[in-house]
Amino acid sequence: MHSLSVVIPCYNEASTLADVVARVGTADTAELDLEIVIVDDCSGDESWVVAEDLAANDPRVRVFRHAVNQGKGAALRTGFASATGDLVIVQDADLEYDPADYVNLLKPVLVGEADVVYGSRFLERNATDAHYFLHGMANRFLTALSNVLTGLKLTDMETCYKLIPKRLLERITIAENRFGIEPEITAKLAHMKPRPRIAEVPVSYTNRSYEEGKKIGWKDGVSAIRCIFKYNLLR
């Protein structure tokens, strides 16, 4: 019987964190034992207070806090190391991704068709529907570049929703502290021997504006290009 750890990196998400955790807690996880790991990356708002309250009222919730803000990659490094489930999925602390998609993400693994599952925002939607046009085009470009060097045929390498067995995460040493973790993990999975079977399923997505707290910017896009070359060619 599998168990599922949902790792939630959090930075200044006090307004949405409780709602996200509530949705995770009621999502269809195919009757798997559920663990929710929140990593507060030294938020400047009340995120840590919210996280502690959630843990006090739900035994499935475990919380960790960074003393200094380090970035999403660093938060995931902490969360992955702390996760106890044999399957691990990333859940952003905002409301862009919907935990209702978990059941579809889990299915290819549970029926033995895949080892790793990515949730794609583009399989059934176009870039203008998924998020701002320029962000959509940038993600498609980064995914295409990554595919050239990994040999994969992904449609959304930058997706938050990556369902990865703990046994594979334990073989990956995460170096990136910010959003470069997405191409880094993809490259390291692609070059494993033997290569895990990576599937994609469509997921829903509701874009946030920068005014609403979106954090990724053009500098992260440049960094992603660096990471694609670095982790595919310098191995």
Secondary structure by P-SEA (a helix, b strand, c coil): cbbbbbbbbbccccccaaaaaaaaaaccccccbbbbbbbccccccaaaaaaaaaaaccccbbbbbbcccccaaaaaaaaaaaccccbbbbbbcccccccccccccccccccccccbbbbbccccccccccccaaaaaaaaaaaaaaaaaaccccccccccbbbbbaaaaaaccccccccaaaaaaaaaaaacccccbbbbbbbbbbbbcccccccccaaaaaaaaaaaaaaaccc
